[in-house]
Amino acid sequence: MIDVIIAGGGPTGMVLAAELRLHDVRVLVLEKEAEPPEFVRSLGLHTRSIELLDQRGLLERFLALGHTSPAGGFFAGIDKPPPERLDTAHPYILSLPQPITDRLLAEHAADAGAEIRRGCELVGLSQDDDGVTAELGDGTRLRSRYLVGCDGGRSTVRKLLGIGFPGEPARHETLLGEMAVTAPPEEVTAVVTEIRRTLRGFGLGPIGDGLYRVVVPAEGVAEDRSVQPALEDFRKQLRAVAGTDFGVHSPRWLSRFGDATRQAERYREGRVLLAGDAAHIHPPLGGQGLNLGIQDAVNLGWKLAAEVGGWAPAGLLDSYHTERHPVAARVLDNTRAQGVLLSAEPHHQAVRRLVTELMRFEEVNRYLTEKITALDVRYDFGEGHPLVGRRLRDVPLKQGRLYELLHHGRGLLLDQTGALAVTGWADRVDHVSDVSEELDVPAILLRPDGHVAWAGDDQEDLRAHLPRWFGAASFQERQRSRITGRSSKPPAR
C-alpha cells in the first residue's frame, strides 16, 4: 500500500511530496497532464515562500535562475517603496516564471524519492477505515493510506468528496495569454503606460523568446470557462481598450481567469485532504496564489507524515485546517479589497487615493506588505511568549544560522542556555546549543514549518509542550537514557 497519493503535480503537490519524503513516507504524485506546462501563470515568489525554500536548503538554486526586487508595491499595485525593518532576512520578491519554479520543485520531489506519474488522471475515489482507493482514467485502482487533492480550482478530489465551495462567482473576467506582436516595443510601452494610468488590469510585457504576456479585460464572463478563448477575442478586446491590437499573432497559450472568490468548507474529509487551489481560489491580485499553496503544503507535510509514522498526537492533522483555513480566508478578503481599489469606478478610486495616502505612514505600508508576503501569519497556540505561533526569521548564530538547522524538516530546540534536553523526543526533535545576539529568549522550540511552538528556559514546561506537537516520548529512548546515564542533548555545535 502507498502511504500517500497526491492528486496534482503543480507546486503545491510537489512541495508536499518532498516534505513527506523528508520523513520517509512513500509518496505517489498523479498528474493528469503528460508534460509540464510551458506557459507562465505565476511570475514569482513572495518572502515567506522564499524563507521556506531557505529552510529546506533550496533557495540558492532558485536565486540562480531569477532576480530579486524589494518587497514593496504589491498591494493593489500602489507604488510605494518597500517598508523598512521587515522582520525577515529575505526582504525581497523573487521574480521567476512559473515553468522554472515548477521544474525546480518537481526535481526536488523526485530527488527526495517521490514517485511521479504524468498522464495519469484521478477520476474516482472511495475511502474506509484503513485507507483510500483511487481510480484512474485507465481503470487502474490504487490503494493508499491517505490522499491529498492538490488538483487546482476545479478540483476533482473536492467534487468527489462533496465538500462545499462557497463564495462569490466571477463577475469580471480577464484574458491572459502569451503571443508575439508586430508593433515596435516603444509603441507598446507608450500605449500600455497610458492605459494603465486608469486601467491597472491591463498589460503587455515581454517574457522572452520574442513573446509578450498579454492581460486585457474580457468582454464578459464566459458561460463555460473550460473553453479557452480565441486569438480573435484578444484582438477584439485590445482594440476596444487600447485602440490597437498591437498586431498580436502566433499565440503559445491563451486562457482566461475570473474574480471568483471561493473557499472549501473544510480541508479534510476522513483520510482525504485538500491543499492549494483545490482548497481556495481568488483573483491573482498581489501574486499570492502559488505562494499560499506552497505554504499550505509545508504546514500539512510534517503533520501528515506524523500520522503515517504513528507518532502524531491527537488533533495534529486536524490542526492543518484549523491553522490554514483562516489564513486563506484573510487572503480572499485582501484580494476582494484590492479588487475594489483597482476598479475604475469613481467611488472606488476615491478609496484608492485615500489608501495611497495612508500608505505614506511606515506602519501602514509595513502592515499591508506583511499581509501580501505572509510575514504576518501567526497561528493561535494559546497563551505564551509573544513569539509563540509566529514564524521566526533566519537569525545568525555563533556557529552558522538558524535556517541551516531546518533542512531535514524536523522539530528544533535552539537552546541558548545549554541546560535543556529533549530526552524522549530526539527521534523527532533536533537539539542545538548555540547563541544568537538577535534572539532575546533563552530557548525556542520550532515546529518543522518554522513556527515557534514554545519559548522559555524551564525544562518541565518544555516537556509539557513537546507532546502537543511531537507526540508521546519514545519509551525506548527513555529506557536507553536511564541505562546509559546519557541524555539526548547533543554537545554544542
PEJO-V539217 format. One record per backbone hydrogen bond with DSSP energy under -1.0 kcal/mol. CO is the residue of the C=O (numbers start at 1). NH is the residue of the N-H. E is the energy in kcal/mol with one decimal. If there is no record, write none. Layout:
BEGIN
co=CO nh=NH e=E
co=CO nh=NH e=E
END
This chain:
BEGIN
co=2 nh=145 e=-1.8
co=3 nh=146 e=-1.7
co=4 nh=28 e=-2.2
co=5 nh=148 e=-2.5
co=6 nh=30 e=-3.1
co=7 nh=150 e=-2.8
co=10 nh=14 e=-2.5
co=11 nh=15 e=-2.4
co=12 nh=16 e=-2.4
co=13 nh=17 e=-2.3
co=14 nh=18 e=-2.2
co=15 nh=19 e=-2.4
co=16 nh=20 e=-2.4
co=17 nh=21 e=-2.0
co=18 nh=22 e=-1.2
co=20 nh=23 e=-1.6
co=20 nh=25 e=-1.8
co=21 nh=24 e=-1.9
co=26 nh=4 e=-2.1
co=27 nh=115 e=-2.3
co=28 nh=6 e=-3.0
co=29 nh=117 e=-3.0
co=30 nh=8 e=-3.3
co=31 nh=119 e=-1.4
co=31 nh=120 e=-2.1
co=33 nh=119 e=-1.0
co=42 nh=98 e=-1.8
co=43 nh=96 e=-1.9
co=45 nh=94 e=-2.4
co=46 nh=50 e=-2.1
co=47 nh=51 e=-2.5
co=48 nh=52 e=-2.0
co=49 nh=53 e=-2.2
co=50 nh=54 e=-2.1
co=51 nh=55 e=-2.4
co=53 nh=58 e=-2.9
co=54 nh=57 e=-1.5
co=58 nh=62 e=-1.0
co=59 nh=63 e=-2.8
co=60 nh=64 e=-1.8
co=62 nh=65 e=-1.3
co=67 nh=95 e=-3.0
co=69 nh=93 e=-3.3
co=70 nh=72 e=-2.1
co=75 nh=78 e=-2.1
co=78 nh=80 e=-1.2
co=86 nh=88 e=-2.4
co=90 nh=92 e=-2.0
co=91 nh=71 e=-1.2
co=93 nh=69 e=-1.9
co=94 nh=45 e=-2.5
co=95 nh=67 e=-1.5
co=97 nh=100 e=-1.2
co=97 nh=101 e=-1.6
co=98 nh=102 e=-3.5
co=99 nh=103 e=-2.1
co=100 nh=104 e=-2.6
co=101 nh=105 e=-2.4
co=102 nh=106 e=-2.4
co=103 nh=107 e=-2.5
co=104 nh=108 e=-2.0
co=105 nh=109 e=-2.3
co=106 nh=110 e=-2.5
co=107 nh=111 e=-2.8
co=108 nh=112 e=-1.7
co=109 nh=114 e=-2.4
co=110 nh=113 e=-1.2
co=115 nh=29 e=-3.2
co=117 nh=31 e=-2.5
co=121 nh=137 e=-2.0
co=124 nh=135 e=-3.2
co=126 nh=133 e=-3.3
co=131 nh=128 e=-2.6
co=132 nh=144 e=-2.6
co=133 nh=126 e=-1.8
co=134 nh=142 e=-2.7
co=135 nh=123 e=-3.1
co=135 nh=124 e=-1.6
co=136 nh=139 e=-2.1
co=140 nh=136 e=-3.0
co=142 nh=134 e=-2.9
co=143 nh=2 e=-2.1
co=144 nh=132 e=-3.6
co=146 nh=5 e=-2.1
co=147 nh=273 e=-2.2
co=148 nh=7 e=-2.6
co=149 nh=275 e=-2.2
co=152 nh=155 e=-1.6
co=155 nh=159 e=-1.6
co=156 nh=160 e=-2.7
co=157 nh=161 e=-1.9
co=158 nh=163 e=-1.7
co=164 nh=265 e=-2.3
co=166 nh=263 e=-2.2
co=168 nh=261 e=-2.2
co=172 nh=259 e=-1.4
co=173 nh=218 e=-2.8
co=174 nh=257 e=-2.4
co=175 nh=216 e=-2.0
co=176 nh=255 e=-2.3
co=177 nh=214 e=-3.0
co=178 nh=252 e=-3.0
co=178 nh=253 e=-1.4
co=179 nh=212 e=-3.3
co=180 nh=249 e=-2.5
co=184 nh=188 e=-2.0
co=185 nh=189 e=-2.7
co=186 nh=190 e=-2.1
co=187 nh=191 e=-2.5
co=188 nh=192 e=-2.6
co=189 nh=193 e=-2.4
co=190 nh=194 e=-1.8
co=191 nh=195 e=-2.6
co=192 nh=196 e=-2.5
co=194 nh=197 e=-1.1
co=195 nh=198 e=-1.6
co=195 nh=199 e=-2.3
co=203 nh=215 e=-3.1
co=205 nh=213 e=-3.2
co=208 nh=211 e=-1.9
co=211 nh=207 e=-2.5
co=212 nh=179 e=-2.2
co=213 nh=205 e=-1.7
co=214 nh=177 e=-2.0
co=215 nh=203 e=-2.6
co=216 nh=175 e=-3.0
co=224 nh=227 e=-1.4
co=230 nh=234 e=-1.1
co=231 nh=235 e=-2.3
co=232 nh=236 e=-2.5
co=233 nh=237 e=-2.1
co=234 nh=238 e=-2.8
co=235 nh=239 e=-2.2
co=236 nh=240 e=-1.9
co=237 nh=241 e=-2.2
co=238 nh=242 e=-3.1
co=239 nh=243 e=-1.2
co=245 nh=248 e=-1.7
co=246 nh=182 e=-1.5
co=246 nh=183 e=-2.0
co=249 nh=180 e=-2.4
co=253 nh=178 e=-2.4
co=255 nh=176 e=-2.2
co=257 nh=174 e=-3.1
co=261 nh=168 e=-2.5
co=262 nh=281 e=-2.6
co=267 nh=274 e=-2.2
co=269 nh=272 e=-1.6
co=271 nh=147 e=-2.2
co=272 nh=269 e=-3.1
co=273 nh=149 e=-3.4
co=275 nh=278 e=-1.1
co=276 nh=279 e=-2.3
co=279 nh=264 e=-2.9
co=281 nh=262 e=-1.8
co=284 nh=287 e=-1.4
co=288 nh=292 e=-2.6
co=289 nh=293 e=-1.8
co=290 nh=294 e=-2.1
co=291 nh=295 e=-2.2
co=292 nh=296 e=-2.1
co=293 nh=297 e=-2.2
co=294 nh=298 e=-1.9
co=295 nh=299 e=-1.8
co=296 nh=300 e=-2.5
co=297 nh=301 e=-2.7
co=300 nh=304 e=-2.7
co=301 nh=305 e=-2.2
co=302 nh=306 e=-1.8
co=303 nh=307 e=-1.7
co=304 nh=308 e=-2.4
co=305 nh=309 e=-2.7
co=306 nh=311 e=-1.5
co=306 nh=312 e=-1.3
co=313 nh=316 e=-1.9
co=315 nh=319 e=-1.3
co=317 nh=320 e=-1.4
co=318 nh=322 e=-1.9
co=319 nh=323 e=-2.5
co=320 nh=324 e=-2.6
co=321 nh=325 e=-2.2
co=324 nh=328 e=-2.3
co=325 nh=329 e=-2.1
co=326 nh=330 e=-1.9
co=327 nh=331 e=-1.7
co=328 nh=332 e=-2.7
co=329 nh=333 e=-1.9
co=330 nh=334 e=-2.4
co=331 nh=335 e=-2.2
co=332 nh=336 e=-1.9
co=333 nh=337 e=-2.4
co=334 nh=338 e=-2.2
co=335 nh=339 e=-2.2
co=336 nh=340 e=-1.6
co=337 nh=341 e=-2.0
co=338 nh=342 e=-1.6
co=345 nh=349 e=-2.4
co=346 nh=350 e=-1.7
co=347 nh=351 e=-1.5
co=348 nh=352 e=-2.2
co=349 nh=353 e=-2.3
co=350 nh=354 e=-1.8
co=351 nh=355 e=-2.7
co=352 nh=356 e=-2.7
co=353 nh=357 e=-1.8
co=354 nh=358 e=-2.3
co=355 nh=359 e=-2.1
co=357 nh=360 e=-1.6
co=358 nh=361 e=-2.0
co=361 nh=365 e=-2.4
co=362 nh=366 e=-2.7
co=363 nh=367 e=-2.4
co=364 nh=368 e=-2.3
co=365 nh=369 e=-2.2
co=366 nh=370 e=-2.9
co=367 nh=371 e=-1.4
co=368 nh=372 e=-2.0
co=369 nh=373 e=-2.4
co=370 nh=375 e=-1.2
co=370 nh=376 e=-1.5
co=373 nh=48 e=-1.5
co=379 nh=381 e=-1.1
co=385 nh=388 e=-1.7
co=387 nh=390 e=-2.2
co=389 nh=379 e=-2.3
co=390 nh=452 e=-2.8
co=395 nh=402 e=-2.4
co=397 nh=400 e=-1.2
co=400 nh=397 e=-2.9
co=402 nh=405 e=-2.2
co=403 nh=406 e=-1.4
co=406 nh=409 e=-1.6
co=411 nh=430 e=-2.8
co=412 nh=446 e=-3.4
co=413 nh=432 e=-2.7
co=414 nh=444 e=-1.9
co=422 nh=425 e=-2.9
co=424 nh=474 e=-3.4
co=425 nh=428 e=-2.5
co=425 nh=429 e=-2.5
co=428 nh=411 e=-2.2
co=430 nh=413 e=-3.3
co=432 nh=415 e=-2.9
co=435 nh=398 e=-1.8
co=436 nh=439 e=-1.2
co=439 nh=441 e=-1.2
co=442 nh=416 e=-2.3
co=443 nh=456 e=-2.1
co=444 nh=414 e=-2.5
co=445 nh=453 e=-3.3
co=445 nh=454 e=-1.2
co=446 nh=412 e=-2.2
co=447 nh=450 e=-2.1
co=450 nh=392 e=-1.7
co=451 nh=447 e=-2.7
co=452 nh=389 e=-2.9
co=454 nh=445 e=-2.8
co=458 nh=462 e=-2.2
co=459 nh=463 e=-2.5
co=460 nh=464 e=-1.6
co=461 nh=465 e=-1.1
co=462 nh=466 e=-2.1
co=466 nh=470 e=-2.7
co=467 nh=471 e=-1.4
co=474 nh=478 e=-2.0
co=475 nh=479 e=-2.5
co=476 nh=480 e=-2.4
co=477 nh=481 e=-2.2
co=478 nh=482 e=-2.0
co=479 nh=483 e=-2.4
co=480 nh=484 e=-2.5
co=481 nh=485 e=-1.6
END
